[in-house]
Amino acid sequence: MIAINKNILALKPSATLEINQKVKELKNKGKTIFHLGFGQSPFSVHKSIVKKLRKYATVNTYLPTLGLPELINQIGVFLKEHQGITDTNRAVYIGPGSKELL
């Protein structure tokens, strides 16, 4: 008999994944769906980002828990230039997805 942690058995399915599955089912039935649920983006990754991703594809080390300082700084520059928001270094968090950040 395989022992499974009882806490894992109590986990509920991801609401995001349930929404995505329901949307897929309804679309397969020919329904018109305006999918406003969160999850994987329906948009392709921009070519300039793909180029950078290729450059760093072999880097497999853990990143800083608060995010890459260079990225946080660039987001701060963008917010200052385009929205007049300053002092963002303590308010910007970088993560792999919204669930992890929440």
C-alpha positions in Angstrom: 0.0 0.0 0.0 1.3 3.4 -0.9 1.2 6.0 1.9 0.1 9.5 0.7 0.3 12.5 3.0 -3.3 13.2 4.3 -2.8 16.9 3.5 -2.4 16.1 -0.1 -5.6 14.1 -0.2 -7.5 17.1 1.2 -6.3 19.5 -1.6 -9.0 20.9 -3.8 -8.6 21.2 -7.6 -7.3 24.6 -8.9 -10.2 26.9 -9.6 -8.3 28.3 -12.5 -7.8 24.9 -14.1 -11.5 24.0 -13.5 -12.6 27.2 -15.2 -10.2 26.5 -18.1 -11.6 22.9 -18.4 -15.2 24.2 -18.4 -14.4 26.7 -21.1 -12.8 24.0 -23.3 -15.9 21.8 -22.8 -18.3 24.6 -23.8 -16.2 25.6 -26.8 -16.1 22.0 -28.0 -19.9 22.0 -27.8 -19.9 25.0 -30.2 -20.8 27.6 -27.5 -19.5 31.1 -27.9 -17.3 31.8 -24.8 -15.8 35.0 -23.6 -13.1 33.5 -21.4 -12.2 36.0 -18.7 -10.6 33.5 -16.3 -7.0 33.8 -15.3 -4.3 31.3 -16.3 -2.0 30.8 -19.1 -1.9 33.7 -21.5 -3.5 33.2 -24.9 -0.9 35.5 -26.5 2.4 34.4 -27.9 5.6 35.5 -26.3 7.1 38.5 -28.2 10.1 37.7 -30.5 12.4 40.0 -28.5 11.7 38.1 -25.3 12.2 34.7 -27.0 15.6 35.9 -28.1 16.5 36.8 -24.5 15.1 33.5 -23.3 17.3 31.6 -25.7 20.4 33.5 -24.4 19.7 32.4 -20.8 18.2 28.9 -21.5 21.2 27.2 -20.0 21.1 29.1 -16.7 19.6 26.8 -14.2 20.3 28.4 -10.9 17.7 29.6 -8.4 16.8 33.2 -8.7 16.6 35.6 -5.7 13.4 35.1 -3.8 12.3 38.7 -4.3 13.0 38.6 -8.1 15.9 39.8 -10.3 17.1 43.2 -9.2 17.7 44.2 -12.8 14.2 43.4 -13.8 12.7 45.2 -10.7 14.8 48.3 -11.6 13.6 48.2 -15.2 10.0 48.0 -14.2 10.6 50.9 -11.9 12.1 52.9 -14.8 9.1 52.0 -17.0 6.6 53.0 -14.3 8.3 56.3 -13.7 8.6 57.2 -17.4 5.0 56.1 -18.4 3.0 56.6 -15.2 4.9 59.0 -13.0 5.2 56.4 -10.3 8.4 56.6 -8.2 9.9 54.6 -5.3 8.8 51.3 -6.8 11.8 49.1 -5.8 10.0 48.1 -2.5 6.6 47.7 -4.2 7.5 45.5 -7.2 7.5 41.7 -6.8 8.6 39.2 -9.4 7.3 35.7 -9.4 6.5 32.7 -11.6 2.7 33.3 -11.5 -0.1 35.0 -9.6 -0.9 32.1 -7.4 2.7 32.0 -6.0 2.7 35.8 -5.5 -0.6 35.7 -3.7 
